[in-house]
């Protein structure tokens, strides 16, 4: 594995990276590696084709089946408490 040194990092950027690391339960090095891996990934990974997006949407819909609200429930909630 290679090492990398970052010089002259602004204090506010360092603080933000530390905040993100804490929020994601990582150390600073782990957070920076995660950001770099996401950013440096191929365009296909970052911008999937339409078919890939539709497959993910369909999978999400299947997992959510039965958890939706009917149009009547939505209207009742909107009008609840209104004269």
PDB file of N, CA, C and O in Angstrom:
ATOM      1  N   UNK A   1       0.845  -1.182   0.000  1.00  0.00           N
ATOM      2  CA  UNK A   1       0.000   0.000   0.000  1.00  0.00           C
ATOM      3  C   UNK A   1       0.880   1.231   0.000  1.00  0.00           C
ATOM      4  O   UNK A   1       1.970   1.240   0.572  1.00  0.00           O
ATOM      5  N   UNK A   2       0.398   2.240  -0.635  1.00  0.00           N
ATOM      6  CA  UNK A   2       1.118   3.511  -0.745  1.00  0.00           C
ATOM      7  C   UNK A   2       0.684   4.456   0.355  1.00  0.00           C
ATOM      8  O   UNK A   2      -0.404   4.317   0.913  1.00  0.00           O
ATOM      9  N   UNK A   3       1.532   5.409   0.662  1.00  0.00           N
ATOM     10  CA  UNK A   3       1.225   6.470   1.620  1.00  0.00           C
ATOM     11  C   UNK A   3       1.126   7.786   0.882  1.00  0.00           C
ATOM     12  O   UNK A   3       1.741   7.968  -0.168  1.00  0.00           O
ATOM     13  N   UNK A   4       0.356   8.694   1.430  1.00  0.00           N
ATOM     14  CA  UNK A   4       0.160  10.002   0.829  1.00  0.00           C
ATOM     15  C   UNK A   4       0.179  11.037   1.944  1.00  0.00           C
ATOM     16  O   UNK A   4      -0.451  10.841   2.983  1.00  0.00           O
ATOM     17  N   UNK A   5       0.883  12.118   1.740  1.00  0.00           N
ATOM     18  CA  UNK A   5       0.915  13.221   2.693  1.00  0.00           C
ATOM     19  C   UNK A   5       0.200  14.404   2.076  1.00  0.00           C
ATOM     20  O   UNK A   5       0.447  14.754   0.922  1.00  0.00           O
ATOM     21  N   UNK A   6      -0.676  15.014   2.835  1.00  0.00           N
ATOM     22  CA  UNK A   6      -1.387  16.198   2.366  1.00  0.00           C
ATOM     23  C   UNK A   6      -0.824  17.387   3.127  1.00  0.00           C
ATOM     24  O   UNK A   6      -0.867  17.425   4.357  1.00  0.00           O
ATOM     25  N   UNK A   7      -0.299  18.349   2.395  1.00  0.00           N
ATOM     26  CA  UNK A   7       0.315  19.523   3.012  1.00  0.00           C
ATOM     27  C   UNK A   7      -0.607  20.727   2.895  1.00  0.00           C
ATOM     28  O   UNK A   7      -1.411  20.839   1.970  1.00  0.00           O
ATOM     29  N   UNK A   8      -0.464  21.616   3.859  1.00  0.00           N
ATOM     30  CA  UNK A   8      -1.169  22.916   3.848  1.00  0.00           C
ATOM     31  C   UNK A   8      -2.690  22.782   3.792  1.00  0.00           C
ATOM     32  O   UNK A   8      -3.356  23.565   3.116  1.00  0.00           O
ATOM     33  N   UNK A   9      -3.238  21.799   4.497  1.00  0.00           N
ATOM     34  CA  UNK A   9      -4.694  21.637   4.534  1.00  0.00           C
ATOM     35  C   UNK A   9      -5.285  22.754   5.399  1.00  0.00           C
ATOM     36  O   UNK A   9      -4.851  22.945   6.535  1.00  0.00           O
ATOM     37  N   UNK A  10      -6.258  23.484   4.883  1.00  0.00           N
ATOM     38  CA  UNK A  10      -6.890  24.538   5.689  1.00  0.00           C
ATOM     39  C   UNK A  10      -7.552  23.951   6.936  1.00  0.00           C
ATOM     40  O   UNK A  10      -8.078  22.838   6.900  1.00  0.00           O
ATOM     41  N   UNK A  11      -7.523  24.692   8.019  1.00  0.00           N
ATOM     42  CA  UNK A  11      -8.084  24.226   9.288  1.00  0.00           C
ATOM     43  C   UNK A  11      -9.559  23.871   9.169  1.00  0.00           C
ATOM     44  O   UNK A  11     -10.012  22.880   9.741  1.00  0.00           O
ATOM     45  N   UNK A  12     -10.317  24.689   8.418  1.00  0.00           N
ATOM     46  CA  UNK A  12     -11.754  24.410   8.303  1.00  0.00           C
ATOM     47  C   UNK A  12     -12.019  23.112   7.541  1.00  0.00           C
ATOM     48  O   UNK A  12     -12.972  22.399   7.856  1.00  0.00           O
ATOM     49  N   UNK A  13     -11.195  22.797   6.548  1.00  0.00           N
ATOM     50  CA  UNK A  13     -11.345  21.536   5.819  1.00  0.00           C
ATOM     51  C   UNK A  13     -11.005  20.354   6.720  1.00  0.00           C
ATOM     52  O   UNK A  13     -11.698  19.337   6.711  1.00  0.00           O
ATOM     53  N   UNK A  14      -9.943  20.495   7.490  1.00  0.00           N
ATOM     54  CA  UNK A  14      -9.553  19.431   8.423  1.00  0.00           C
ATOM     55  C   UNK A  14     -10.671  19.174   9.435  1.00  0.00           C
ATOM     56  O   UNK A  14     -10.998  18.025   9.732  1.00  0.00           O
ATOM     57  N   UNK A  15     -11.251  20.252   9.958  1.00  0.00           N
ATOM     58  CA  UNK A  15     -12.346  20.123  10.925  1.00  0.00           C
ATOM     59  C   UNK A  15     -13.554  19.436  10.294  1.00  0.00           C
ATOM     60  O   UNK A  15     -14.191  18.593  10.925  1.00  0.00           O
ATOM     61  N   UNK A  16     -13.868  19.796   9.049  1.00  0.00           N
ATOM     62  CA  UNK A  16     -15.014  19.176   8.367  1.00  0.00           C
ATOM     63  C   UNK A  16     -14.773  17.695   8.113  1.00  0.00           C
ATOM     64  O   UNK A  16     -15.684  16.882   8.267  1.00  0.00           O
ATOM     65  N   UNK A  17     -13.557  17.341   7.725  1.00  0.00           N
ATOM     66  CA  UNK A  17     -13.234  15.924   7.520  1.00  0.00           C
ATOM     67  C   UNK A  17     -13.340  15.143   8.825  1.00  0.00           C
ATOM     68  O   UNK A  17     -13.837  14.017   8.833  1.00  0.00           O
ATOM     69  N   UNK A  18     -12.884  15.724   9.916  1.00  0.00           N
ATOM     70  CA  UNK A  18     -13.009  15.067  11.232  1.00  0.00           C
ATOM     71  C   UNK A  18     -14.478  14.888  11.603  1.00  0.00           C
ATOM     72  O   UNK A  18     -14.869  13.839  12.115  1.00  0.00           O
ATOM     73  N   UNK A  19     -15.302  15.927  11.342  1.00  0.00           N
ATOM     74  CA  UNK A  19     -16.741  15.843  11.645  1.00  0.00           C
ATOM     75  C   UNK A  19     -17.384  14.712  10.848  1.00  0.00           C
ATOM     76  O   UNK A  19     -18.155  13.917  11.386  1.00  0.00           O
ATOM     77  N   UNK A  20     -17.053  14.653   9.549  1.00  0.00           N
ATOM     78  CA  UNK A  20     -17.598  13.582   8.701  1.00  0.00           C
ATOM     79  C   UNK A  20     -17.149  12.215   9.176  1.00  0.00           C
ATOM     80  O   UNK A  20     -17.934  11.267   9.188  1.00  0.00           O
ATOM     81  N   UNK A  21     -15.891  12.110   9.567  1.00  0.00           N
ATOM     82  CA  UNK A  21     -15.356  10.832  10.046  1.00  0.00           C
ATOM     83  C   UNK A  21     -16.120  10.373  11.284  1.00  0.00           C
ATOM     84  O   UNK A  21     -16.492   9.204  11.386  1.00  0.00           O
ATOM     85  N   UNK A  22     -16.354  11.280  12.220  1.00  0.00           N
ATOM     86  CA  UNK A  22     -17.112  10.922  13.431  1.00  0.00           C
ATOM     87  C   UNK A  22     -18.531  10.483  13.058  1.00  0.00           C
ATOM     88  O   UNK A  22     -19.046   9.499  13.588  1.00  0.00           O
ATOM     89  N   UNK A  23     -19.158  11.230  12.135  1.00  0.00           N
ATOM     90  CA  UNK A  23     -20.536  10.916  11.730  1.00  0.00           C
ATOM     91  C   UNK A  23     -20.632   9.538  11.075  1.00  0.00           C
ATOM     92  O   UNK A  23     -21.662   8.871  11.181  1.00  0.00           O
ATOM     93  N   UNK A  24     -19.568   9.112  10.403  1.00  0.00           N
ATOM     94  CA  UNK A  24     -19.564   7.816   9.720  1.00  0.00           C
ATOM     95  C   UNK A  24     -18.843   6.733  10.520  1.00  0.00           C
ATOM     96  O   UNK A  24     -18.587   5.642  10.010  1.00  0.00           O
ATOM     97  N   UNK A  25     -18.517   7.039  11.775  1.00  0.00           N
ATOM     98  CA  UNK A  25     -17.847   6.079  12.668  1.00  0.00           C
ATOM     99  C   UNK A  25     -16.545   5.559  12.049  1.00  0.00           C
ATOM    100  O   UNK A  25     -16.275   4.358  12.041  1.00  0.00           O
ATOM    101  N   UNK A  26     -15.752   6.495  11.533  1.00  0.00           N
ATOM    102  CA  UNK A  26     -14.460   6.154  10.947  1.00  0.00           C
ATOM    103  C   UNK A  26     -13.387   7.040  11.561  1.00  0.00           C
ATOM    104  O   UNK A  26     -13.684   8.068  12.169  1.00  0.00           O
ATOM    105  N   UNK A  27     -12.140   6.627  11.394  1.00  0.00           N
ATOM    106  CA  UNK A  27     -11.062   7.540  11.725  1.00  0.00           C
ATOM    107  C   UNK A  27     -10.844   8.462  10.520  1.00  0.00           C
ATOM    108  O   UNK A  27     -11.427   8.252   9.457  1.00  0.00           O
ATOM    109  N   UNK A  28     -10.008   9.469  10.695  1.00  0.00           N
ATOM    110  CA  UNK A  28      -9.800  10.451   9.637  1.00  0.00           C
ATOM    111  C   UNK A  28      -9.260   9.799   8.365  1.00  0.00           C
ATOM    112  O   UNK A  28      -9.704  10.122   7.263  1.00  0.00           O
ATOM    113  N   UNK A  29      -8.319   8.897   8.514  1.00  0.00           N
ATOM    114  CA  UNK A  29      -7.757   8.210   7.356  1.00  0.00           C
ATOM    115  C   UNK A  29      -8.831   7.420   6.606  1.00  0.00           C
ATOM    116  O   UNK A  29      -8.888   7.462   5.377  1.00  0.00           O
ATOM    117  N   UNK A  30      -9.674   6.707   7.337  1.00  0.00           N
ATOM    118  CA  UNK A  30     -10.748   5.927   6.721  1.00  0.00           C
ATOM    119  C   UNK A  30     -11.737   6.798   5.976  1.00  0.00           C
ATOM    120  O   UNK A  30     -12.212   6.430   4.902  1.00  0.00           O
ATOM    121  N   UNK A  31     -12.048   7.956   6.544  1.00  0.00           N
ATOM    122  CA  UNK A  31     -12.989   8.870   5.882  1.00  0.00           C
ATOM    123  C   UNK A  31     -12.390   9.408   4.588  1.00  0.00           C
ATOM    124  O   UNK A  31     -13.069   9.457   3.562  1.00  0.00           O
ATOM    125  N   UNK A  32     -11.132   9.808   4.630  1.00  0.00           N
ATOM    126  CA  UNK A  32     -10.481  10.333   3.431  1.00  0.00           C
ATOM    127  C   UNK A  32     -10.388   9.257   2.356  1.00  0.00           C
ATOM    128  O   UNK A  32     -10.624   9.537   1.181  1.00  0.00           O
ATOM    129  N   UNK A  33     -10.046   8.026   2.743  1.00  0.00           N
ATOM    130  CA  UNK A  33      -9.999   6.936   1.764  1.00  0.00           C
ATOM    131  C   UNK A  33     -11.368   6.693   1.141  1.00  0.00           C
ATOM    132  O   UNK A  33     -11.472   6.469  -0.065  1.00  0.00           O
ATOM    133  N   UNK A  34     -12.418   6.737   1.957  1.00  0.00           N
ATOM    134  CA  UNK A  34     -13.772   6.535   1.440  1.00  0.00           C
ATOM    135  C   UNK A  34     -14.131   7.614   0.428  1.00  0.00           C
ATOM    136  O   UNK A  34     -14.694   7.315  -0.625  1.00  0.00           O
ATOM    137  N   UNK A  35     -13.810   8.864   0.739  1.00  0.00           N
ATOM    138  CA  UNK A  35     -14.101   9.970  -0.172  1.00  0.00           C
ATOM    139  C   UNK A  35     -13.320   9.794  -1.469  1.00  0.00           C
ATOM    140  O   UNK A  35     -13.873   9.962  -2.557  1.00  0.00           O
ATOM    141  N   UNK A  36     -12.034   9.457  -1.357  1.00  0.00           N
ATOM    142  CA  UNK A  36     -11.214   9.280  -2.554  1.00  0.00           C
ATOM    143  C   UNK A  36     -11.702   8.114  -3.409  1.00  0.00           C
ATOM    144  O   UNK A  36     -11.740   8.217  -4.635  1.00  0.00           O
ATOM    145  N   UNK A  37     -12.078   7.002  -2.765  1.00  0.00           N
ATOM    146  CA  UNK A  37     -12.571   5.845  -3.523  1.00  0.00           C
ATOM    147  C   UNK A  37     -13.846   6.193  -4.273  1.00  0.00           C
ATOM    148  O   UNK A  37     -14.014   5.804  -5.429  1.00  0.00           O
ATOM    149  N   UNK A  38     -14.741   6.921  -3.627  1.00  0.00           N
ATOM    150  CA  UNK A  38     -15.994   7.311  -4.268  1.00  0.00           C
ATOM    151  C   UNK A  38     -15.730   8.271  -5.424  1.00  0.00           C
ATOM    152  O   UNK A  38     -16.313   8.134  -6.500  1.00  0.00           O
ATOM    153  N   UNK A  39     -14.867   9.224  -5.200  1.00  0.00           N
ATOM    154  CA  UNK A  39     -14.574  10.237  -6.211  1.00  0.00           C
ATOM    155  C   UNK A  39     -13.791   9.668  -7.384  1.00  0.00           C
ATOM    156  O   UNK A  39     -14.017  10.053  -8.531  1.00  0.00           O
ATOM    157  N   UNK A  40     -12.875   8.758  -7.099  1.00  0.00           N
ATOM    158  CA  UNK A  40     -11.999   8.228  -8.139  1.00  0.00           C
ATOM    159  C   UNK A  40     -12.589   7.027  -8.865  1.00  0.00           C
ATOM    160  O   UNK A  40     -11.958   6.487  -9.774  1.00  0.00           O
ATOM    161  N   UNK A  41     -13.785   6.601  -8.480  1.00  0.00           N
ATOM    162  CA  UNK A  41     -14.393   5.446  -9.138  1.00  0.00           C
ATOM    163  C   UNK A  41     -14.729   5.788 -10.582  1.00  0.00           C
ATOM    164  O   UNK A  41     -14.768   6.958 -10.964  1.00  0.00           O
ATOM    165  N   UNK A  42     -14.968   4.763 -11.370  1.00  0.00           N
ATOM    166  CA  UNK A  42     -15.237   4.975 -12.800  1.00  0.00           C
ATOM    167  C   UNK A  42     -16.536   5.745 -13.003  1.00  0.00           C
ATOM    168  O   UNK A  42     -17.402   5.765 -12.129  1.00  0.00           O
ATOM    169  N   UNK A  43     -16.659   6.373 -14.159  1.00  0.00           N
ATOM    170  CA  UNK A  43     -17.881   7.105 -14.488  1.00  0.00           C
ATOM    171  C   UNK A  43     -19.091   6.191 -14.459  1.00  0.00           C
ATOM    172  O   UNK A  43     -20.179   6.613 -14.067  1.00  0.00           O
ATOM    173  N   UNK A  44     -18.912   4.936 -14.872  1.00  0.00           N
ATOM    174  CA  UNK A  44     -20.033   3.993 -14.891  1.00  0.00           C
ATOM    175  C   UNK A  44     -20.564   3.766 -13.479  1.00  0.00           C
ATOM    176  O   UNK A  44     -21.772   3.637 -13.279  1.00  0.00           O
ATOM    177  N   UNK A  45     -19.666   3.717 -12.505  1.00  0.00           N
ATOM    178  CA  UNK A  45     -20.089   3.519 -11.120  1.00  0.00           C
ATOM    179  C   UNK A  45     -20.795   4.763 -10.598  1.00  0.00           C
ATOM    180  O   UNK A  45     -21.817   4.665  -9.919  1.00  0.00           O
ATOM    181  N   UNK A  46     -20.247   5.930 -10.916  1.00  0.00           N
ATOM    182  CA  UNK A  46     -20.838   7.169 -10.432  1.00  0.00           C
ATOM    183  C   UNK A  46     -22.077   7.559 -11.209  1.00  0.00           C
ATOM    184  O   UNK A  46     -22.984   8.177 -10.651  1.00  0.00           O
ATOM    185  N   UNK A  47     -22.137   7.208 -12.496  1.00  0.00           N
ATOM    186  CA  UNK A  47     -23.263   7.568 -13.348  1.00  0.00           C
ATOM    187  C   UNK A  47     -23.773   6.311 -14.053  1.00  0.00           C
ATOM    188  O   UNK A  47     -23.493   6.088 -15.231  1.00  0.00           O
ATOM    189  N   UNK A  48     -24.523   5.496 -13.315  1.00  0.00           N
ATOM    190  CA  UNK A  48     -24.985   4.249 -13.922  1.00  0.00           C
ATOM    191  C   UNK A  48     -25.933   4.504 -15.089  1.00  0.00           C
ATOM    192  O   UNK A  48     -26.575   5.550 -15.180  1.00  0.00           O
ATOM    193  N   UNK A  49     -26.000   3.532 -15.963  1.00  0.00           N
ATOM    194  CA  UNK A  49     -26.885   3.658 -17.118  1.00  0.00           C
ATOM    195  C   UNK A  49     -28.342   3.594 -16.655  1.00  0.00           C
ATOM    196  O   UNK A  49     -28.631   3.199 -15.525  1.00  0.00           O
ATOM    197  N   UNK A  50     -29.242   3.985 -17.540  1.00  0.00           N
ATOM    198  CA  UNK A  50     -30.664   4.042 -17.210  1.00  0.00           C
ATOM    199  C   UNK A  50     -31.190   2.676 -16.768  1.00  0.00           C
ATOM    200  O   UNK A  50     -31.989   2.596 -15.835  1.00  0.00           O
ATOM    201  N   UNK A  51     -30.754   1.611 -17.424  1.00  0.00           N
ATOM    202  CA  UNK A  51     -31.223   0.269 -17.055  1.00  0.00           C
ATOM    203  C   UNK A  51     -30.806  -0.074 -15.625  1.00  0.00           C
ATOM    204  O   UNK A  51     -31.575  -0.682 -14.881  1.00  0.00           O
ATOM    205  N   UNK A  52     -29.595   0.315 -15.243  1.00  0.00           N
ATOM    206  CA  UNK A  52     -29.131   0.063 -13.881  1.00  0.00           C
ATOM    207  C   UNK A  52     -29.948   0.821 -12.850  1.00  0.00           C
ATOM    208  O   UNK A  52     -30.274   0.296 -11.785  1.00  0.00           O
ATOM    209  N   UNK A  53     -30.272   2.060 -13.179  1.00  0.00           N
ATOM    210  CA  UNK A  53     -31.097   2.863 -12.269  1.00  0.00           C
ATOM    211  C   UNK A  53     -32.479   2.243 -12.125  1.00  0.00           C
ATOM    212  O   UNK A  53     -33.003   2.152 -11.015  1.00  0.00           O
ATOM    213  N   UNK A  54     -33.071   1.819 -13.229  1.00  0.00           N
ATOM    214  CA  UNK A  54     -34.401   1.204 -13.178  1.00  0.00           C
ATOM    215  C   UNK A  54     -34.391  -0.089 -12.369  1.00  0.00           C
ATOM    216  O   UNK A  54     -35.343  -0.373 -11.643  1.00  0.00           O
ATOM    217  N   UNK A  55     -33.316  -0.877 -12.489  1.00  0.00           N
ATOM    218  CA  UNK A  55     -33.220  -2.107 -11.684  1.00  0.00           C
ATOM    219  C   UNK A  55     -33.193  -1.775 -10.196  1.00  0.00           C
ATOM    220  O   UNK A  55     -33.841  -2.447  -9.393  1.00  0.00           O
ATOM    221  N   UNK A  56     -32.445  -0.739  -9.830  1.00  0.00           N
ATOM    222  CA  UNK A  56     -32.384  -0.351  -8.416  1.00  0.00           C
ATOM    223  C   UNK A  56     -33.726   0.185  -7.930  1.00  0.00           C
ATOM    224  O   UNK A  56     -34.133  -0.098  -6.803  1.00  0.00           O
ATOM    225  N   UNK A  57     -34.418   0.956  -8.768  1.00  0.00           N
ATOM    226  CA  UNK A  57     -35.736   1.479  -8.400  1.00  0.00           C
ATOM    227  C   UNK A  57     -36.721   0.333  -8.223  1.00  0.00           C
ATOM    228  O   UNK A  57     -37.484   0.321  -7.257  1.00  0.00           O
ATOM    229  N   UNK A  58     -36.719  -0.629  -9.140  1.00  0.00           N
ATOM    230  CA  UNK A  58     -37.616  -1.785  -9.025  1.00  0.00           C
ATOM    231  C   UNK A  58     -37.338  -2.578  -7.749  1.00  0.00           C
ATOM    232  O   UNK A  58     -38.269  -3.010  -7.069  1.00  0.00           O
ATOM    233  N   UNK A  59     -36.066  -2.767  -7.425  1.00  0.00           N
ATOM    234  CA  UNK A  59     -35.712  -3.498  -6.200  1.00  0.00           C
ATOM    235  C   UNK A  59     -36.215  -2.748  -4.971  1.00  0.00           C
ATOM    236  O   UNK A  59     -36.723  -3.359  -4.031  1.00  0.00           O
ATOM    237  N   UNK A  60     -36.074  -1.434  -4.980  1.00  0.00           N
ATOM    238  CA  UNK A  60     -36.565  -0.627  -3.860  1.00  0.00           C
ATOM    239  C   UNK A  60     -38.074  -0.708  -3.744  1.00  0.00           C
ATOM    240  O   UNK A  60     -38.607  -0.827  -2.641  1.00  0.00           O
ATOM    241  N   UNK A  61     -38.769  -0.644  -4.873  1.00  0.00           N
ATOM    242  CA  UNK A  61     -40.233  -0.749  -4.851  1.00  0.00           C
ATOM    243  C   UNK A  61     -40.688  -2.090  -4.275  1.00  0.00           C
ATOM    244  O   UNK A  61     -41.651  -2.149  -3.511  1.00  0.00           O
ATOM    245  N   UNK A  62     -39.989  -3.166  -4.648  1.00  0.00           N
ATOM    246  CA  UNK A  62     -40.351  -4.489  -4.124  1.00  0.00           C
ATOM    247  C   UNK A  62     -40.166  -4.538  -2.611  1.00  0.00           C
ATOM    248  O   UNK A  62     -40.992  -5.109  -1.899  1.00  0.00           O
ATOM    249  N   UNK A  63     -39.081  -3.939  -2.122  1.00  0.00           N
ATOM    250  CA  UNK A  63     -38.840  -3.929  -0.675  1.00  0.00           C
ATOM    251  C   UNK A  63     -39.877  -3.086   0.053  1.00  0.00           C
ATOM    252  O   UNK A  63     -40.222  -3.384   1.196  1.00  0.00           O
ATOM    253  N   UNK A  64     -40.379  -2.036  -0.595  1.00  0.00           N
ATOM    254  CA  UNK A  64     -41.318  -1.118   0.037  1.00  0.00           C
ATOM    255  C   UNK A  64     -42.770  -1.539  -0.149  1.00  0.00           C
ATOM    256  O   UNK A  64     -43.665  -0.910   0.416  1.00  0.00           O
ATOM    257  N   UNK A  65     -43.024  -2.589  -0.928  1.00  0.00           N
ATOM    258  CA  UNK A  65     -44.389  -3.002  -1.235  1.00  0.00           C
ATOM    259  C   UNK A  65     -45.168  -3.215   0.061  1.00  0.00           C
ATOM    260  O   UNK A  65     -44.702  -3.875   0.989  1.00  0.00           O
ATOM    261  N   UNK A  66     -46.362  -2.640   0.093  1.00  0.00           N
ATOM    262  CA  UNK A  66     -47.209  -2.788   1.265  1.00  0.00           C
ATOM    263  C   UNK A  66     -46.991  -1.703   2.303  1.00  0.00           C
ATOM    264  O   UNK A  66     -47.695  -1.659   3.312  1.00  0.00           O
ATOM    265  N   UNK A  67     -46.031  -0.833   2.069  1.00  0.00           N
ATOM    266  CA  UNK A  67     -45.745   0.223   3.037  1.00  0.00           C
ATOM    267  C   UNK A  67     -46.228   1.583   2.559  1.00  0.00           C
ATOM    268  O   UNK A  67     -46.004   2.588   3.235  1.00  0.00           O
ATOM    269  N   UNK A  68     -46.887   1.633   1.410  1.00  0.00           N
ATOM    270  CA  UNK A  68     -47.319   2.912   0.851  1.00  0.00           C
ATOM    271  C   UNK A  68     -48.654   3.357   1.415  1.00  0.00           C
ATOM    272  O   UNK A  68     -49.344   2.600   2.098  1.00  0.00           O
ATOM    273  N   UNK A  69     -49.004   4.589   1.121  1.00  0.00           N
ATOM    274  CA  UNK A  69     -50.288   5.138   1.536  1.00  0.00           C
ATOM    275  C   UNK A  69     -51.204   5.214   0.328  1.00  0.00           C
ATOM    276  O   UNK A  69     -50.752   5.411  -0.800  1.00  0.00           O
ATOM    277  N   UNK A  70     -52.484   5.058   0.574  1.00  0.00           N
ATOM    278  CA  UNK A  70     -53.464   5.205  -0.507  1.00  0.00           C
ATOM    279  C   UNK A  70     -53.729   6.691  -0.728  1.00  0.00           C
ATOM    280  O   UNK A  70     -53.406   7.519   0.124  1.00  0.00           O
ATOM    281  N   UNK A  71     -54.313   7.020  -1.863  1.00  0.00           N
ATOM    282  CA  UNK A  71     -54.660   8.412  -2.154  1.00  0.00           C
ATOM    283  C   UNK A  71     -55.632   8.940  -1.095  1.00  0.00           C
ATOM    284  O   UNK A  71     -55.556  10.106  -0.709  1.00  0.00           O
ATOM    285  N   UNK A  72     -56.536   8.089  -0.630  1.00  0.00           N
ATOM    286  CA  UNK A  72     -57.499   8.514   0.384  1.00  0.00           C
ATOM    287  C   UNK A  72     -56.801   8.833   1.706  1.00  0.00           C
ATOM    288  O   UNK A  72     -57.152   9.810   2.368  1.00  0.00           O
ATOM    289  N   UNK A  73     -55.823   8.025   2.095  1.00  0.00           N
ATOM    290  CA  UNK A  73     -55.079   8.281   3.331  1.00  0.00           C
ATOM    291  C   UNK A  73     -54.285   9.582   3.243  1.00  0.00           C
ATOM    292  O   UNK A  73     -54.187  10.325   4.220  1.00  0.00           O
ATOM    293  N   UNK A  74     -53.728   9.847   2.082  1.00  0.00           N
ATOM    294  CA  UNK A  74     -52.974  11.088   1.894  1.00  0.00           C
ATOM    295  C   UNK A  74     -53.904  12.288   2.010  1.00  0.00           C
ATOM    296  O   UNK A  74     -53.587  13.259   2.696  1.00  0.00           O
ATOM    297  N   UNK A  75     -55.059  12.221   1.335  1.00  0.00           N
ATOM    298  CA  UNK A  75     -56.019  13.332   1.389  1.00  0.00           C
ATOM    299  C   UNK A  75     -56.536  13.537   2.816  1.00  0.00           C
ATOM    300  O   UNK A  75     -56.677  14.674   3.267  1.00  0.00           O
ATOM    301  N   UNK A  76     -56.816  12.453   3.515  1.00  0.00           N
ATOM    302  CA  UNK A  76     -57.297  12.566   4.893  1.00  0.00           C
ATOM    303  C   UNK A  76     -56.247  13.236   5.780  1.00  0.00           C
ATOM    304  O   UNK A  76     -56.587  14.047   6.642  1.00  0.00           O
ATOM    305  N   UNK A  77     -54.986  12.903   5.574  1.00  0.00           N
ATOM    306  CA  UNK A  77     -53.909  13.507   6.364  1.00  0.00           C
ATOM    307  C   UNK A  77     -53.765  14.984   6.036  1.00  0.00           C
ATOM    308  O   UNK A  77     -53.559  15.800   6.934  1.00  0.00           O
ATOM    309  N   UNK A  78     -53.869  15.336   4.765  1.00  0.00           N
ATOM    310  CA  UNK A  78     -53.771  16.738   4.358  1.00  0.00           C
ATOM    311  C   UNK A  78     -54.877  17.566   5.001  1.00  0.00           C
ATOM    312  O   UNK A  78     -54.636  18.684   5.455  1.00  0.00           O
ATOM    313  N   UNK A  79     -56.092  17.017   5.040  1.00  0.00           N
ATOM    314  CA  UNK A  79     -57.237  17.771   5.511  1.00  0.00           C
ATOM    315  C   UNK A  79     -57.503  17.625   7.015  1.00  0.00           C
ATOM    316  O   UNK A  79     -58.397  18.275   7.557  1.00  0.00           O
ATOM    317  N   UNK A  80     -56.737  16.783   7.674  1.00  0.00           N
ATOM    318  CA  UNK A  80     -56.930  16.584   9.114  1.00  0.00           C
ATOM    319  C   UNK A  80     -56.692  17.902   9.863  1.00  0.00           C
ATOM    320  O   UNK A  80     -55.670  18.562   9.675  1.00  0.00           O
ATOM    321  N   UNK A  81     -57.637  18.260  10.695  1.00  0.00           N
ATOM    322  CA  UNK A  81     -57.503  19.462  11.489  1.00  0.00           C
ATOM    323  C   UNK A  81     -57.876  20.747  10.781  1.00  0.00           C
ATOM    324  O   UNK A  81     -57.796  21.828  11.364  1.00  0.00           O
ATOM    325  N   UNK A  82     -58.282  20.635   9.533  1.00  0.00           N
ATOM    326  CA  UNK A  82     -58.699  21.821   8.796  1.00  0.00           C
ATOM    327  C   UNK A  82     -60.225  21.944   8.873  1.00  0.00           C
ATOM    328  O   UNK A  82     -60.936  20.940   8.908  1.00  0.00           O
ATOM    329  N   UNK A  83     -60.713  23.178   8.900  1.00  0.00           N
ATOM    330  CA  UNK A  83     -62.184  23.354   8.960  1.00  0.00           C
ATOM    331  C   UNK A  83     -62.868  22.951   7.668  1.00  0.00           C
ATOM    332  O   UNK A  83     -64.092  23.041   7.564  1.00  0.00           O
TER     333      UNK A  83
END
